[in-house]
Amino acid sequence: MAHPLSDAMVGMTPEERAAYKAGQYGAMATPTLNIMVGRMVSIVEGPTLVDGMVKVVLALWIDSGVGWELIDISAANPFYFRNPPILVPDAGGDIERTFTDPTTGTVSSVFYREDPDAALEQMCYDAVEHFTGSGGEM
C-alpha cells in the first residue's frame, strides 16, 4: 500500500516532519465532517497553515434529544494543531508500531493506515469532545 506522506518524510528531523505534515494539511480542501454519536462537527474555515500549525475553525451541534443544538464554541476557535497525525488505528492497516509495556515487559503491536482525512476528522472531534449542550432545542 502506498504511503505518500510517510515515504516523503524519510530522513527528516522531527521538526521537519511536523512542518511537512502541517503543510500537507494546509494544502487540503475543506472536508465535510460527519455525525458521530450525537455530535456533528463542521470545519467552517480551514484547514490552513499558520506558523507551522494546522488552523481550523469549527462549528459544533449536539443532539439534545429533541433536536440539534448549535453549541457556542467561539471562545475556543480557532483550533491549532502542531505536529498533526497522519496515521489512524486500523486492525487491517499495513503500518505496524511495536512497543514494550514498561510495567509488564510485554511486547505488543498496533496497526495503522495512513489517512490524513480521517486523522483530521478525529482531531476535530477530539478538540470539541468536552463541550456539552444545554439540553434545550435548537
N, C-alpha and C positions, 0 to 999 in steps of 0.2 A: 504494500500500500504506500502511496506517496505521502511524504511529509515535507511539503514545500517550505514551511516556516522553520521547522526543526532543522532540516538539512541546510538551510541558508545560515543558521546561527552557529554551525560547527566552527570551532576555533575562536569564537567571540568571547570577550570577557563578560562577566555578569552584568556590568553596566551597559555594555554594548548590546547584549541580548535584550535587556529591559527597554532600551531606547528603540531597538528594532521592532520589538513586539508592539510597543505603543504606536510607532509609526504605521505599522500594518493596520491596526485598529482605526487610526486616524484616516486611513485611505478607504475604509469600508463605507458602503452605502448604509443609510439608516435602516436597520432591520425592524420588522414588526415583531413585537413580543406577544406571547400568548397568555391565556388564563392559566394560572397554576394554583389549584386548590383554593378557590375562593378569592383569589387576588388577580388583578390584571395590571400589568406594568407596561408602560409605553415610553419609548425614548422620544422625547419631544424635540431634542436637539442633540446632534452628535451621531456617532462618536467622532470627536475631533482630537487632534494632537495639540496639547498646550504644555509647554515647558517639559517635554519628555513624558507627559502623563496623558492618559485617555480621559477625556472630559465628556460627560453625558448629563443631560437634563432629563429628569424622569417625571412621569405622572403616575399616580397610583390610585386604583379603585379597589375597594374591598366589598365583597358580598356581605351585606348586613343581615341577610336572611329575608329581607323584604324588598330588596333592590340593591343596585350597585351604588356605593357611596364614594364620591371623589374625596380623597384624603389630601389635606393641605400639607405638602412636604416642601413648600417654598423655602423655608428656613434651612433645609438641608441641601437644596440644589445650589449649584451644580455638584455632581459627584465626580471625584477624580480618582483614578486607579493608576498606581505606579507599579511597574513590572507586571502587567496583566497576564493571566494564564492563557495558554493556547490549547491545553490538554483537558479533556473531561474523562471521568471514570467510565470505562466500558469493558465489561467482562469479556467481550469478544474482540477488544482492541489489540493492536499489534505492537504497542509500546509498553514495555514492561519495566516497572521500577521495583527493585528488590530492596528490602530493608530488614534490619535486625531489631527486634523488640529489646530495648535496653533492660527491661525488668526480667524477662524470661529467657532471653537469648535466642528466641525462636526466629528463624528466617522466614519471611513472608514476601509475597509478590502481589502487586496491584497492577492491573492492566488499564491502559488509557488509549484514547484515539485523539488525533489532532483535529480539533474542530473549534476554530475561533468564534464562530457564530454562537454555538452552544455555550462556550465559555463566557462570552459577553452576556448572554441571557442569564446565566447563573450569577454572574457578578451583580447584575442589576437587581435580580430577585433578592440576593443576599443583602444588598445595600438598603432595601426598604423593609426587610423582614420584621424589624422591631416596631414599625408603625402599626397602630391599631385604629379601628373605626370607632365611631361614637355609638354605633348600633342604630342610628337613625336612617331614614330613607333618603335617597338622592333626589 
